[in-house]
Amino acid sequence: MPSNKGQALDWYTGVIEVIDTRSFTSIWYWIIVAVTWSSTSHWTMGVPFDAVTRARRAGGEAQDDLELLARVNVNRILNIIDQAGLWVVGFATFLLSMLGILGFWYDIEIFQAILLIVGPLTIVALLSVRSARRIRQRGTTGSDLRIHITRQRFVNQFIGLVSIFITAFWGMWHNLSASVL
């Protein structure tokens, strides 16, 4: 009777290779990086950018929809910060510190990879809170709101671009130094 142990081992090895924790060589990590920054660029402060484009082109009801979406998301962001801001900052600081120590002090690649995504997203979150406060304080509406969200989107894209560059550079350096050793 033939044994299927070799086939099971090959299947297991194949699955482990697909979900490998060596992040910088995994296609899944780079897909996550691309999707994360694409989503962050599109959803500026929780407002989809196509709503800004539609409001710019059509005005009227599309502009009203944009202002409603922006108001809802501004209120949501500021309510979270006003209610649990200290806890959020404390948890984020703990998380970033833990990822930094585990990733770079103990040289664990998966934590380096996660920090290289989460760190810049924290900056985007802080800038979104600042933008939300400005929109509420100034009562920004109309074309000023579209301009404000567009500028915030540009800043998010710039942070994403720098983040992807640094992540790619670190990943290449990490892979090259690991292959030399």
N, C-alpha and C positions, 0 to 999 in steps of 0.2 A: 504494500500500500504506500503510495507516494506521500511525502510529508510536505505540508504547506508552511512550515516554519520560516523558510527562506523568503517566501512571498510576504508573509506578515511582517517580517523584519524590514524588508524593502519598503513596504507601505509606511511603517512607523518612521523609518529614516526619512522618507520623503516628506511626511507631515512635519516632522521636527525641523527640517530644512526650510519649509515654507514659513513656519512661525518661530523663526530663530530670534533669540534675544540679542544677537549681535546687530544692533539697530542700524548702524551706518552702512551695512552691506545688505540690508533687507529692503526689498522693493516696497514692502508694506509700510515701512517707516516713511519712505519718501512720498508714498501716496498720501499718508496721513498729513505730512508737512504741506503738500500741495492743496489738499482739501481744506485744511485748517486755514491757511492764508487766503485761499479763494473765498471761503465763507466769511472770514473776518473782513475782507475787502467788500463783499457784497452786502453784508448785514451791518451797516454802520449804526451803532447805538441801537440795534434792534430794528432799524428801518431798512427795508430792502432798497437797494439803489435804483432798481427799475421804477420804484414809486417816485423817486426824485426826477428821473428822466421823463416819466409820463407827466408829472406835474409841470415840468418845464415846457414840454411840447403842447399839452392840451389845456393846462390851466383849469379853471372852474372846479368841477367836481374832483378831478384828479389832485388838484392843489389842496382841496378840503380834506381829501383822504390822507394826503401826506401830512398835513398839519395834525390831523387826528392821530395818525400812527406815531408821529414824533411826540405829541403830548402824552400819549399813553406810555410810551417807552421812557421818556424823560421822567415822568412821575414814578414809573416802576423802578428805574435805576436809583433815583434819589430817595425813594421810600426804603429800599433795601439798605442804602448807605446810612440814612438817618436812623433806621431801626437797629441795624446790626453792624454798622460800620467798623466799630472797634473789633468785633469778633471776626469780621471778614479780613481786616488788616492783620490781625494776630494770626489767623489760620494761614493766610497767604504767606506771611513772613516765615512761619514755621515750615510750611511746605517748600518754599523756595530754599530755605536754609538746609532742610533735610536733603533735598535733591542735589544741592551744591556740594554738600559734604559727602554724601554717598557717591555722587558722580565723579567729583574731581579729587577729593581727598583719598577716598578708597578706590578710585579708578574703576567704577562699575559703569560700563558703557550704556546700559539701558537708562540709568538715571541721568547721565550726561545728555542723552538724546531727549528725554522728557523735559529736562530743564531748558534745553535750547528751543523747545516749543513754548513751554509755559511761561518762561521768563519774559519774552517779548509780548506775549498775550497779556501779562500783568500790566505792562506799560500801556498797552492799548486800552485796557479796562480803566486805568487811572485817568487817561486822557478822555475817555468816554464820560466818566463822572464829571470831569471839569467842563466838558462841552454841555452836558445836561444841565449843570448849574448855570452856565452862561445863557443857555436858551431860556430857562425858566426866569432868571433874573431880568433879562432884557425883553422878555415876551416876544421872542423872535418868531416872525411869521412870514409868509409870502416868499419873495425871491431871496430875502435875507436868510431864511431858513434853508432854502435849497443851497445857497452858497455855503452856509455853515456846515451842512452835512457833507457837501462835496469836498470841502477843505479837510474835514475830519477823515473822510474816506481816503484822500490823498496821503494824509499822515499815516493812516493805517497801512496803506500800500507801501509807503516808504519804509516803515518799520518792518513789514513783511519781507521786503526786498533785502534789507540789511540782514535780517534774521536768516533768510534762506542762504545768503552769501556766507555768513559766519558759520552756519550749520554745515554747509557743503565743504567749506574750507576745513573746519574741525574734523568732519567725517573723513575727508581725504587724508588729512594728516594722521588721524588715528589709525586708519587702515594701512597707510604706508609704514608708519612706525611699528605696527603690529606685524607686518610681513617681513620687516628687516630683522626683528627680534626673533 
